[in-house]
């Protein structure tokens, strides 16, 4: 079994929650490790997308038709909208 916990790096509450999860898992006798996965945050998203070769192509407002497949991309409510 593989277990993963998404953690906001350097966030005291998130880090302590992960530590408690690992501690509790061992206390109840689980024999698997829990991998810590750093969450992608607004500070890290641009670099992550660049390294993963991902391009944001959805409109911030309204909609646009994707010429390659004729689908309509609709804007999504985000932190920026």
C-alpha angles and dihedrals in degrees: 000000000000121000126189130187120197109222131186100231116239091006107130096211095045094046093047090048090054092048091050090049092053092045093049092046090056092045092057092049102253110166097204130086122237112228117219112226117191112231119237107244134183087266094055105031098090094052092043093052092046093051092045091047092238119151122201104226103162117110118251090221134019121352140293132197115238105229094205097061106008092239120139116240109212122201115251126215105256141159087276098052 
